[in-house]
Amino acid sequence: MALTQVEPTATLAELEQTKPERVTIVVLSGDMDRVMAAFIIATGAAAMGMPVTMFFTFWGLNAIRKPGAKTSAKDWLRKMFGWLNKGGAETLPLSRFNFGGLGAKMMQKVMKDNRMPGVPELMETAKDLGVKFIGCTTTMGLMGISKDTLADGVDQLAGVSTYLNEARQGAVNLFI
């Protein structure tokens, strides 16, 4: 079976001739490898001139939380969620082989040795490229996450109707 190799310059030229399509990504997972994939796709699309919106919900909110931010929840269950879900892009676990954080540290070392950006660097690149970040208000309320515990650069706090409006205009809608 012969493989066809497509030159990136040809793909970019083709994209420049067409109207940029909107991309939306729902980030449900708080696992480092999945969040990294979401940011790689987002930054790639934004670099190609496509408007990108990332909607962070449930465990995905951990990616946009300030490291070590404490919950402002009043009830014990939400306080427990806040305690169990350490915020911050630097502390996300791996989806597999995390081994209490050792696997994530090993992955970060391999990425650094290979000069691959980590989640915090990808997040900054996404912001620089104009990727829009939306935090899901419904799950923020459920998990005791307040606006002041989110990292700088979150553009909007909104619910599913806002996401659906963005997705309706999107040509590419992903769920990670």
C-alpha positions as CSV (number, residue, x, y, z in Angstrom):
1,M,0.0,0.0,0.0
2,A,1.4,3.3,-1.1
3,L,1.2,6.3,1.3
4,T,0.5,9.7,0.0
5,Q,2.3,12.5,1.6
6,V,0.6,15.9,1.6
7,E,2.9,18.9,1.9
8,P,1.8,21.3,4.7
9,T,2.3,24.3,2.3
10,A,-0.2,22.9,-0.1
11,T,-2.7,22.3,2.7
12,L,-2.2,25.9,4.0
13,A,-2.5,27.3,0.5
14,E,-5.8,25.5,0.0
15,L,-7.1,26.8,3.4
16,E,-6.1,30.3,2.5
17,Q,-8.3,30.1,-0.6
18,T,-11.4,29.1,1.3
19,K,-13.2,30.7,4.1
20,P,-11.8,29.8,7.5
21,E,-14.1,27.3,9.3
22,R,-14.9,27.6,13.0
23,V,-13.7,24.9,15.4
24,T,-15.2,24.1,18.8
25,I,-13.7,21.7,21.3
26,V,-15.5,20.5,24.4
27,V,-12.8,19.7,27.0
28,L,-14.4,17.3,29.4
29,S,-11.3,15.4,30.5
30,G,-8.8,16.7,33.1
31,D,-6.2,14.2,32.0
32,M,-2.9,15.7,30.8
33,D,-2.6,13.7,27.6
34,R,-6.2,14.5,26.6
35,V,-6.0,18.2,27.5
36,M,-2.7,18.4,25.6
37,A,-4.4,16.9,22.5
38,A,-7.2,19.4,22.8
39,F,-4.7,22.3,22.9
40,I,-2.5,20.9,20.1
41,I,-5.6,20.7,17.8
42,A,-6.8,24.2,19.0
43,T,-3.4,25.9,18.4
44,G,-3.0,24.1,15.0
45,A,-6.5,25.2,13.9
46,A,-5.9,28.8,15.1
47,A,-2.5,28.9,13.4
48,M,-4.3,28.0,10.2
49,G,-6.6,31.0,10.6
50,M,-9.6,29.1,11.9
51,P,-11.6,30.7,14.8
52,V,-11.4,28.3,17.8
53,T,-13.6,28.1,20.9
54,M,-12.7,25.7,23.8
55,F,-15.5,24.9,26.2
56,F,-14.2,23.6,29.5
57,T,-16.6,21.5,31.6
58,F,-16.5,18.9,34.4
59,W,-12.9,17.7,34.9
60,G,-11.7,19.8,32.0
61,L,-12.2,22.8,34.2
62,N,-9.0,21.7,36.1
63,A,-7.0,22.7,33.1
64,I,-8.0,26.3,33.4
65,R,-7.9,26.5,37.2
66,K,-5.2,28.4,39.1
67,P,-2.7,26.0,40.7
68,G,-3.6,25.3,44.3
69,A,-6.8,27.4,44.1
70,K,-9.1,26.6,47.0
71,T,-12.8,26.1,46.6
72,S,-15.2,28.6,48.0
73,A,-17.9,25.9,48.4
74,K,-19.9,25.9,51.6
75,D,-21.0,22.3,51.7
76,W,-18.7,19.3,52.5
77,L,-19.4,17.5,49.2
78,R,-18.3,20.4,47.0
79,K,-15.4,21.1,49.3
80,M,-14.4,17.5,48.7
81,F,-14.6,17.9,44.9
82,G,-12.3,21.0,45.3
83,W,-9.9,19.1,47.5
84,L,-9.7,16.1,45.2
85,N,-9.4,18.1,42.0
86,K,-6.2,20.1,42.2
87,G,-6.3,22.8,39.7
88,G,-3.6,23.9,37.4
89,A,-2.3,22.8,34.0
90,E,1.0,21.7,35.5
91,T,-0.5,19.1,37.8
92,L,-2.9,17.2,35.5
93,P,-2.6,13.4,35.7
94,L,-2.2,11.0,32.8
95,S,-5.3,9.1,31.7
96,R,-3.3,5.9,31.9
97,F,-0.1,4.9,33.8
98,N,-0.2,7.9,36.1
99,F,1.1,5.9,39.1
100,G,0.3,8.6,41.6
101,G,1.8,11.3,39.5
102,L,5.0,9.5,38.6
103,G,3.8,8.8,35.1
104,A,2.9,12.4,34.5
105,K,6.3,13.5,35.7
106,M,8.0,11.0,33.4
107,M,5.9,12.2,30.5
108,Q,6.8,15.9,31.3
109,K,10.5,14.9,31.3
110,V,10.2,13.1,27.9
111,M,8.3,16.1,26.5
112,K,11.0,18.6,27.8
113,D,13.8,16.4,26.4
114,N,12.2,16.4,23.0
115,R,11.5,20.2,23.2
116,M,7.7,19.6,23.1
117,P,5.6,22.2,24.9
118,G,3.6,21.2,27.9
119,V,0.0,22.0,28.7
120,P,0.9,25.5,30.2
121,E,2.9,26.5,27.2
122,L,0.2,25.2,24.8
123,M,-2.4,27.2,26.8
124,E,-0.3,30.4,26.4
125,T,0.1,29.8,22.7
126,A,-3.6,29.2,22.3
127,K,-4.3,32.5,24.1
128,D,-1.7,34.3,21.9
129,L,-3.5,32.9,18.8
130,G,-6.8,34.2,19.9
131,V,-8.4,30.9,21.0
132,K,-11.6,31.6,23.0
133,F,-11.9,29.9,26.4
134,I,-15.3,29.4,27.9
135,G,-15.8,27.9,31.4
136,C,-19.1,26.0,31.9
137,T,-21.1,27.8,34.6
138,T,-23.3,24.7,35.4
139,T,-20.4,22.4,36.3
140,M,-18.6,25.3,38.0
141,G,-21.5,25.5,40.4
142,L,-21.7,21.7,40.8
143,M,-18.1,21.4,41.6
144,G,-17.7,24.5,43.8
145,I,-15.4,26.3,41.4
146,S,-15.7,30.1,41.4
147,K,-14.6,32.6,38.8
148,D,-11.7,33.8,41.0
149,T,-10.2,30.3,41.0
150,L,-9.8,30.3,37.2
151,A,-6.6,31.2,35.4
152,D,-6.3,34.5,33.7
153,G,-7.4,34.4,30.1
154,V,-10.7,32.7,30.4
155,D,-12.9,34.8,28.0
156,Q,-16.3,33.9,29.2
157,L,-18.3,31.9,31.7
158,A,-21.4,30.5,30.1
159,G,-23.7,27.5,29.8
160,V,-24.5,24.9,27.2
161,S,-26.6,27.2,25.1
162,T,-23.6,29.4,24.4
163,Y,-21.5,26.4,23.5
164,L,-24.3,25.1,21.2
165,N,-24.5,28.5,19.5
166,E,-20.7,28.4,18.8
167,A,-20.9,24.7,17.7
168,R,-23.8,25.5,15.3
169,Q,-21.4,27.8,13.4
170,G,-18.6,25.3,13.5
171,A,-17.4,23.0,10.8
172,V,-15.3,21.0,13.2
173,N,-16.8,20.1,16.7
174,L,-14.7,17.9,18.9
175,F,-15.4,16.3,22.3
176,I,-12.2,15.5,24.3
